[in-house]
Amino acid sequence: MEQTKYLVVGSSHAALEAVTAIRMHDTEGSLTLLTRDTHLPYSPTVLPYVVSGRSPADSIFLRDEEFFEANRVAYKRGSALKALHAERNTAELADGSEIAYEKILLATGAAPAIPPIPGLDQVTYHVLRTLDDATKLNAAIKQSKHAVVLGAGLVGMHAAENLVKAGASVTIVEMAKQLTDGYFDATAAQMIEKAFTDNGATILTGSRVVKLAPSAIGALLTLENGTTLEADLLLVATGVKPNMDYLEGQGEGVEHERGILVSDTMQTNVANVWAAGDCAQAKGFYTEDKVMNAILPDATEQGRIAGMAMAGDPGVKAYPGGVPLNTYHFFGRHAISVGSSRVPEGGEVVTRFDEVSGRYLKAIFKDDRLLGIYGVNEFFDGGVMCQLILRRVDLSAVKERFLADPLTVGRELMSRIWR
Amino acid sequence: MGKSYNTIAFDSAKCDGCGDCMTACATTKTGTDDKTRSRIQIVGSEADGFELALCRQCGDPKCVTVCPAGALTKNFDSGVIDWSDTKCVDCLLCTVGCAYAGIALDAGTGHVAKCDTCEGAPACVPACPHDALTYITTSRIYNEVGDWEDLFAPGLAGCQGCNTELLMRHTLRRVGPETVLATPPGCVPGMGSVGFNGTTGTKIPVFHPLLTNTAAMLAGVKRQYKRVGRDVTALAIAGDGGASDVGFQSLSGAAERNEQILFMVVDNEGYMNTGMQRSSCTPYGAWTSTTPIGQGTGGMPSQGKTQDAKNLPLIMVNHRCEYVATASTAYMEDLYDKLDKAIAASKRGFAYLHVYSPCTTGWRFPTDQNMEVARKAVETNFVMLWEYNPTDGLHFTHSADEPLPVTEYLKAMGRFRHLSPDQISHIQGKVVENLAFVKQMAHREN
């Protein structure tokens, strides 16, 4: 049986960071990277740009074969993890072969969550999570005249914008009362919605598809209120769920709820098993409860911590807890959200909106500490804001100036506190 | 050996927030004078002091790890984090990843922008009217020197934080294996260059002359090598005591005869190896074990050395040597430049290099402060960096204009702790006088 000291499963941000962290401390230990994807490593976050054609599919790769060779990593693509046998420290692959490991990292990411809508299995639809999905969608967009996007998260909105720009009539159907729910607040969502409707898209929020059936051009959708929509292109972008089916049927094994439960050093309840990235459920920054924080910056952070912990790097620091961080570009405008959108008891919300410039800022404080900050067309350094949140910096002396100019005042604080 | 990179350094004490660096950056990079589009951002105020937001070209950069498009890469040749406009998708995630505001949105283009050091010639640096920004290019020395053989033994018995060990290793690396080394009594042999238990501390021939005859013996050795037709560099590394006091007659004689040797003086301003006695290079007011602080005798309190230091390098200029220079390890590029010239000059005649070398033990400052003390000595004009050759005369290699007050230097160490205001004003007066003297000489020689 093939043996390896470190087995990293997955090939996106968390996995790649773990490889870097392991090699920083242990340059010799055998290291194998396993991924079901057949392409070189890439980020799911770049895929909307492959769909739009802005990023050629062959120029998005984060590493090449030489990287793995130089770092002495046995890189196995096209090999999915079928089952984890943690009790005997082996991983079973899709082809039935097994690899024995000393330490394993599960960085298997997530896959589209397909809603249980009757008839969905009868029609052709797109999802967007892999490079192959993106390439297919890129081709389909060019043909589409009537497109429907289910789900107004960032993936759905990105794709919808591409469809609009390609000339299709586009309808976005979203269950929640607003677009980009969970990323941006109602005011920001209004601005995003207006940008889409100004460009000809139809937005149906608070709306749900109850039935699907094949039609002459593609699919016929029936909404809760009885109206019907016909689509020659249907994109299902209603969220993601972690890839952890390899844990099924293992009895008393790796604990998982919505994701794989991990400690502050990304270790699971089972010896020699770590998890990081979109498949992990780790401590939140605002709550001790374990949360899903499936965003790119957190995946790199978790991957780094997991790699350091696996390699026994004494420099490893406990995970501070997940802070939501999102950026979103729409029709030439940008939106940034850093931190929690929830206003706790005794919390303070400050907003400022300039209709002329379309600049919008919202900040949430508790005891003069920043909890979250949101901007549309208002640029601030997200990384600096995140530090202000993580360090719980007392802003009482500078709050007014901070709200007027978070960019400059944030940089001043940075240069005094942690430069 | 790891690679070292050039870097833009910022001295907040010198910055007055004028913003000329931002204008220069914006002009170069955007063709406008819009400071908000500058990639270097000065923040702060007169009251709180000014600070900097600028890409640090991190060795383990977070912006690169969070880029989903592979648009940011650490360039291991230049050290710069490169940004690709063709790969970037304007997602701004890098700005969320960087905790130092080193990469930000340029509203003028809609793309992120970051410092690329203008391909090694940053426009901001020469634009600063106060020298608050400097482009540190010393890395090229370390990258080059790192590949050369270290000709000293791995373990030397120097004090912790010793400047002389640094100087010895750099000098011998540069001079190379075709060298014969003379080290008279002092710290250089004391820390082991002449060896222990029958082995030498160097990988080249080394000998241990008397304090009095270093230059004479070395001159003879060099002549013998010439006679047998071997081209070697004859190098002395001597302390200030050995050179300026009892060894001076042989030094002066060799210089007068224009012997083809390179004589380097490591000036730590006293006999530090034997217990920190004063030498003729010890400055006025300094504590040494022979110029103590206390009640004194005959009603005259003892307050450190009561005479001024001898200016040995200026005396050497008056020998009209092939080359004379002063140097400091805080200014490595300058030192290497002078070392190159001194080696070349030593093939024609007498070359003299005087290196100011702070002593953690004898001067009483923390062991991690050697470079800082060496730098302050130059910044206050307590010592001056210049070079001389008979053709071009004497000229400064580091500006002596706008010096810091000498107290900035004096308070950095314990040997001046006892100084009275009168003593401080005496020292400040001497600094001014010395500068005027060297300037006059520079003028006359030119």
Contacts between the chains, C-beta under 8 A, distances in Angstrom:
chain1	res1	chain2	res2	distance
A	13	B	65	7.1
A	13	B	66	7.6
A	13	B	68	7.9
A	16	B	65	8.0
A	17	B	65	5.9
A	20	B	65	7.9
A	43	B	68	3.5
A	43	B	69	7.2
A	44	B	68	7.7
A	45	B	68	3.6
A	45	B	91	6.9
A	45	B	93	7.2
A	46	B	68	4.3
A	46	B	69	4.8
A	46	B	89	6.3
A	49	B	69	7.0
A	49	B	89	4.3
A	54	B	89	6.2
A	55	B	69	6.2
A	55	B	87	7.2
A	55	B	89	6.0
A	59	B	70	7.6
A	59	B	86	7.5
A	59	B	87	6.1
A	60	B	69	6.0
A	60	B	70	6.3
A	60	B	87	7.6
A	61	B	70	6.2
A	62	B	70	5.1
A	296	B	66	5.8
A	296	B	68	6.1
A	296	B	93	6.1
A	297	B	66	5.0
A	297	B	93	6.9
A	297	B	96	5.9
A	297	B	97	5.8
A	300	B	62	7.6
A	300	B	65	4.6
A	300	B	66	5.6
A	300	B	97	7.8
A	304	B	65	7.8
A	325	B	96	4.9
A	327	B	91	5.7
A	327	B	92	4.1
A	327	B	93	5.6
A	327	B	95	7.6
A	327	B	96	6.1
A	329	B	90	5.7
A	329	B	91	6.5
A	329	B	92	7.4
A	332	B	110	7.1
A	334	B	90	7.8
A	334	B	92	6.1
A	334	B	105	7.2
A	336	B	92	6.5
A	336	B	95	7.8
A	336	B	96	7.2
A	338	B	96	6.9
A	379	B	95	7.9
A	379	B	104	7.0
A	379	B	105	4.6
A	379	B	107	7.0
A	381	B	53	8.0
A	381	B	95	5.8
A	381	B	98	7.2
A	381	B	101	4.2
A	381	B	104	6.2
A	382	B	92	7.3
A	382	B	95	5.3
A	382	B	96	3.3
A	382	B	97	7.9
A	383	B	62	7.4
A	383	B	95	6.4
A	383	B	96	5.5
A	383	B	97	5.6
A	383	B	98	4.3
A	383	B	99	4.5
A	383	B	100	7.3
A	383	B	101	7.1
A	384	B	99	6.4
A	384	B	100	7.6
A	384	B	101	5.4
A	386	B	96	6.8
A	386	B	99	7.2
A	387	B	99	4.9
A	407	B	104	7.9
A	408	B	43	6.2
A	410	B	101	7.2
A	411	B	41	6.3
A	411	B	43	4.5
A	411	B	53	4.4
A	411	B	101	4.9
A	412	B	43	4.7
A	412	B	44	5.8
A	412	B	48	7.6
A	412	B	51	7.1
A	414	B	53	6.9
A	414	B	99	7.2
A	414	B	100	6.4
A	414	B	101	6.0
A	415	B	43	5.7
A	415	B	44	6.7
A	415	B	51	3.1
A	415	B	52	6.5
A	415	B	53	6.6
A	416	B	48	7.5
A	416	B	51	6.8
A	418	B	99	6.9
A	419	B	51	6.5
A	419	B	52	7.7
A	419	B	100	6.8
